[in-house]
């Protein structure tokens, strides 16, 4: 079995693959119900009264777009720490596609970095989502997912910091091989050819002379 050194690209690969399941769970857990979406849209984005007034303005005069067949995804950021204005975590709206809605910068997608899914887009609307009268607490499960992810990453980082090869890590925690790409496993499983005089095609007579020369050197030293 060949040794695979722990490099920065390998660390990034492992971290990305470790974080993917947490990212997928986050994106499922962050989706608002239809009822909560409709309530929150009118409360913090555009109310029915405002929409009626906006309809009187030519769309070319506004930076807000409207759509009769709504396909966009809308997001809202959570003000995690109001006093210090720390923003973390977000929710995605569920809105009917057959009605007219207005969209703006809050439709920009968040970062695709699976190791920081909770990061919000700087153009989104930001409110304290715990204070909006939603039907349930959406934020606590998201916080727990991120805490579990960070703890998992920290444990794996500690193993990687203490080892020089992936082979060493695999002896401590064999499941690490599930988080690297197939080509890395192929390199690990590659048979190491033991170097001998035969497979190096060295001349036996030349090797004998080399040994004799070495012995003589040792005797005269």
Beta strands, then each sheet from edge to edge (+ up, - down):
strand 1: 65-67
strand 2: 75-81
strand 3: 86-92
strand 4: 101-103
strand 5: 125-127
sheet 1: 1+ 4-
sheet 2: 3+ 2- 5-
end
